[in-house]
Amino acid sequence: MLAPATVVEQSDLPHSSWQRQRAAILILLMASLGAKAIGAATPQLDVEARANAEYQSLFQLYRHLHANPELSFQEAKTSERLQQELRNAGFEVTGNFGGFGLVGVLKNGAGPTVMIRTDLDALPVTEQTGLEYASRVRVKDDHGNEVGVMHACGHDVHMTCFVGAARLLSQLRDRWRGTIVMIGQPAEERGSGAKAMLAAGLFQKFPKPDFVLAMHDDAMTEAGKVGVVEGPALAGSNSVDLTIRGVSGHGAWSYTAKDPIVLAAQIILGLQTIVSRELPAIEPAVVTVGSVHGGTKHNIIPDEVQLQLTLRFFTEEVRSRLVGSIERIAKGMAQAAGVPPEREPIVKVREGESIGPTVNHPELTRRVGNAIASALGRNNVVPRPPVMGGEDFGAYGQTADSIPICMFWLGAVDGAKIEASRKPGGKPLPSLHSSSYAPSPEPAIKTGVRAMTAAALELLGRK
């Protein structure tokens, strides 16, 4: 045992120094008394000590993943790295499943099956964080355009915590019974990865889960905290292509043409009335025009303009109403502008990039929240409202089996930055998908590993 004089009081050290001191004390205690003895007496301290002991290795993994991102449908090397990490942790691994997806299975006797999911893909964003390990990757996208690539949504944090939880759960096999299935899912940012893995037979070819868990980093919550929400957590999303067609002509003789650019501008403004005037004020929904493309030269009125929209909703009724209203407004305005019937607008929903809402199972979410609170402290688990962001994780709970799912939020921002942003004139925090988004890795990764491990242990059978 350590002599009392060697223990430094928390108040005497900065937060990060106190964490290192505490980790060192725990590891020394485990070494002197034996990991099994400490684990039996204080399981939460055991998990914390193991997470701290793994951190340096996990941080190197995080650096590698952050600096080497891959776009949706291109995640070959990312998948290979995670497959090797799971094999090293004792999992039986299958690669190239549902695209570049991977599945790792660890069986440990009879008991529940818990599935843990991470996403693999990055975004076509050129990183502007200034980090020493910032991504400098540039590749060709699906359209042949050269783009920068960045983990601007924190999937590198997700993967690192995923690997950390796999390591700890493997180390703690004397504490649980059942089966753990770890899945690395491709193409989350395109809304198609979960569908692809399910279509490939995820629930038929591997142990069928009793519960499915995931986490998502949070760009507005302090690192060290976890957010939970019961029921609807993230909105459904439809990607919609709207083609506005007209009649081309010379810019100097515009009266001889039917200008689709002017018509597109009118339609864009008209679409803004759908949510504000056609839906109840308490019904959450979003209609956003994210892209406008039309024309080739200053003095040419083009034949058509392409709009790309995203819709957000929590119910099928609202989704159908949004799509129907877009069609009605676009076609009605085209008719009013005198566009010939054969040139009316075309509305196309991209089914491959459309997802349903993510609805957390209330009872499962309460169990997960309580388990994480036991691990991190009740004050570090906070309620979160639903958000209009979309996630294809919800698909795992939308099969005929109605498997309970839960995604929780992982705080990823330094507390001092949050406080500074709240002061008058403070700099707003970069959001997810921002080229300036840079999570605070140490507290986020340690917290994520501990939280996911605690959640899985709560759901697995006990020895």
Helices and strands as residue ranges (DSSP letters): G 4-6, G 10-12, H 15-33, H 35-41, H 43-67, H 76-88, E 92-97, E 101-108, E 113-119, E 138-140, E 146-148, H 155-171, E 176-185, H 193-199, H 202-205, E 211-222, E 226-228, E 231-245, E 249-250, G 251-256, H 260-271, H 273-278, E 286-294, E 300-301, E 304-313, H 316-336, G 341-343, E 346-355, E 358-360, H 362-376, G 378-380, E 381-383, E 387-390, G 392-397, E 405-413, H 415-422, H 441-459, E 461-462
